[in-house]
Amino acid sequence: VERRIKAAKFPAVKSLDSFEFKVIPNLNKMLVLELARCEYIARNENIIAVGNSGTGKTHIALGLGLTACQKGLATSFITASALVHALLEARDDKQLLRLQKQLAKYKLLIIDELGYVPLSPTGAELLFEVFSQRYERGSTIVTSNLPFDEWTSVFGSERLTGALLDRLTHHVHILEMNGESFRLKHSRKRSKD
């Protein structure tokens, strides 16, 4: 389990036990706990966590990733911008097929922070290919601060965004996580003390 957790490259190890569900009242806690059983991975279903910055999307993704590792499932965590950078670099080094095969092997791929940085047309196409290759073959968790109708601003093409959302949302669990930023709330509390 430790080896799998290390191989997943989590930026921090966070469990669902340490998540404060009461702070995000519109988040379906029962659904999150159901997802923690990892049965969605056996069905190759996806999860999209959408909401404002600082509402715990990454924490939930990390918690679900940790439970997947504990259940013996190959998992990987990467930010969307780092993934696109790796894909572009692999393409330039003629190693793209190798990287794509490696990404396809993961039972669970967590792509964090989609929408924080607009993608180049080539980067958007390469990321689309990752989603396409995983469609109905592996589970993907995506976190984003953008509602779906704004994803075109990231991918730059309505056609590409439509095709991506079609694949990603076909078998999906959507976690809506709008609320006040944990970090902002914590900072305000500290400054009052």
Beta strands, then each sheet from edge to edge (+ up, - down):
strand 1: 46-50
strand 2: 75-79
strand 3: 108-114
strand 4: 139-144
strand 5: 172-176
sheet 1: 2+ 3+ 4+ 1+ 5+
end
